Amino acid sequence: MDATVLATAIGFLVLLIAVVFAIGHYRRERVRKRVIGEMQRRRLYEFSRPRH
């Protein structure tokens, strides 16, 4: 196998792994922000609701 082909394959593989990690991290952050937003909204609703 040629060295340039090997280097290209390794570089492409590293790039692919980096992209997958970035997408996974981005989606996890979005889910976490949404969960935190829901919790804050629920807390605000609990505070704003008149207590009987």
The 8 nearest C-alpha neighbors of each residue, nearest first, counted from 0:
[[1, 2, 5, 4, 3, 6, 8, 7],
 [0, 2, 4, 3, 5, 6, 7, 8],
 [1, 3, 5, 4, 6, 0, 7, 8],
 [4, 2, 6, 5, 1, 7, 8, 0],
 [5, 3, 7, 1, 2, 6, 8, 0],
 [4, 6, 2, 8, 3, 7, 9, 1],
 [7, 5, 3, 9, 8, 4, 10, 2],
 [8, 6, 10, 4, 5, 9, 3, 11],
 [7, 9, 5, 11, 6, 10, 12, 4],
 [10, 8, 12, 6, 11, 7, 13, 5],
 [11, 9, 7, 13, 12, 8, 6, 14],
 [10, 12, 14, 8, 9, 13, 7, 15],
 [11, 13, 15, 9, 14, 10, 8, 16],
 [14, 12, 16, 10, 15, 11, 17, 9],
 [13, 15, 11, 17, 12, 16, 10, 18],
 [14, 16, 12, 18, 17, 13, 11, 19],
 [15, 17, 19, 13, 18, 14, 20, 12],
 [16, 18, 14, 20, 15, 19, 21, 13],
 [19, 17, 21, 15, 20, 16, 22, 14],
 [18, 20, 16, 22, 21, 17, 23, 15],
 [21, 19, 23, 17, 18, 22, 24, 16],
 [20, 22, 18, 24, 19, 23, 25, 17],
 [23, 21, 25, 19, 24, 20, 26, 18],
 [24, 22, 20, 26, 21, 25, 19, 27],
 [23, 25, 27, 21, 22, 26, 20, 28],
 [26, 24, 22, 28, 27, 23, 21, 29],
 [25, 27, 29, 23, 28, 24, 22, 30],
 [26, 28, 24, 30, 29, 25, 31, 23],
 [29, 27, 31, 25, 26, 30, 32, 24],
 [30, 28, 26, 32, 31, 27, 33, 25],
 [29, 31, 33, 27, 28, 32, 34, 26],
 [30, 32, 28, 34, 33, 29, 27, 35],
 [33, 31, 35, 29, 34, 30, 36, 28],
 [32, 34, 36, 30, 31, 35, 37, 29],
 [33, 35, 37, 31, 36, 32, 30, 38],
 [34, 36, 32, 38, 37, 33, 31, 39],
 [37, 35, 33, 39, 34, 38, 32, 40],
 [38, 36, 40, 34, 35, 39, 41, 33],
 [37, 39, 35, 41, 36, 40, 42, 34],
 [40, 38, 42, 36, 41, 37, 43, 35],
 [39, 41, 37, 43, 42, 38, 36, 44],
 [42, 40, 44, 38, 39, 43, 37, 45],
 [41, 43, 39, 45, 44, 40, 38, 46],
 [44, 42, 46, 40, 45, 41, 47, 39],
 [43, 45, 41, 47, 42, 46, 48, 40],
 [44, 46, 42, 48, 43, 47, 41, 49],
 [47, 45, 43, 44, 48, 42, 49, 41],
 [48, 46, 44, 45, 43, 49, 42, 50],
 [47, 49, 45, 46, 44, 50, 43, 51],
 [50, 48, 47, 51, 46, 45, 44, 43],
 [51, 49, 48, 46, 47, 45, 44, 43],
 [50, 49, 48, 47, 45, 46, 44, 43]]
